[in-house]
Amino acid sequence: MKILVVGGTGMIGGHAALYLKSLGHDVSIAGRRPPQETTELAKLPFVQGDFMEGTFTKDQLAPFEAVVFAAGNDIRHLPKGAKFGEHVLRSNAECVPKFAALCRDAGVKRFVHIGSFYPHVAPELLETNDYIRSRKLAVDGIIALATPDFHVCSLDAPFVVGTVPGMSLPMFETYTRYAEGKLEGMEPFGPAGGTNFISCRSLSEAIAGALERAENGKAYLVGDENLSFADYFGMFFKAAGNPAEVPSLDKEHPLLPDVGLYTGRGNQVNYQPDPQSLELLRYRRNDIAAAVNEIVAQYRST
């Protein structure tokens, strides 16, 4: 299958692109800027475009049978001086469905969107949280485009953990320094509460499954392990060989601030993916420790 991965220069899209390539697909990646030269992504065909600015054209998209969209926006992508609510409602709720419609009009046959788990696990926040509402509106807009000739689905994922060999990922590089005890004055702990996590590997496998077998017009809640944030950070300390205890404390964590915990510090978001979805998408489970080990092995000090 000839596939374009939008957001393929980042962690989630980049991992998916390389995995789909390993399965024998003809994969290209797209983004605002070319991929890091230190990764295998630099060897893939690159399509430059910005879905928010509307710079993709039908001629660019027409050669592809399928598009995997892994370029949603959250607090990490907020432009300087922009208002967060306005930014995510425009980028996710407006621009993502508009881009999906462009793919449809270009003759793309399959569209797999990587969304967020929040609308599934915290629907009570849809009216008060712009980010969660923007993610729900993005999926609703995409699903509304489904036709017999345009097969669409969304894989709505929790916190994603992983890396791409050779890729600089500042967040996970910092997590590794933290676990090594090299961030002076920063005590080992996790903020109270926790959530579901999924590895890049599991998500890439789910993407491959969705391209082959997903139901048209369906949003799937995907996920793997339910962990406290203390247990999650503890995995990094263990992988780094640091025996420090990592307790759960009811205070804000500098590396996982409250602004990124949309269900609130102290809350534990637990769920299990639907068995039928697991059977259909066929992605591995219990992969978080392995993903953390790979991250620390890649970024630890030498």
PyMOL commands that set and color helices and strands:
alter all, ss='L'
color gray80, all
select helices_A, chain A and resi 11-22+40-43+58-61+75-77+84-106+118-121+123-125+130-143+170-179+200-213+229-239+258-260+275-281+288-299
alter helices_A, ss='H'
color red, helices_A
select strands_A, chain A and resi 2-6+26-31+46-48+66-69+110-116+151-157+159-161+190-191+194-199+218-221+225-228+248-249
alter strands_A, ss='S'
color yellow, strands_A
deselect
rebuild
show_as cartoon
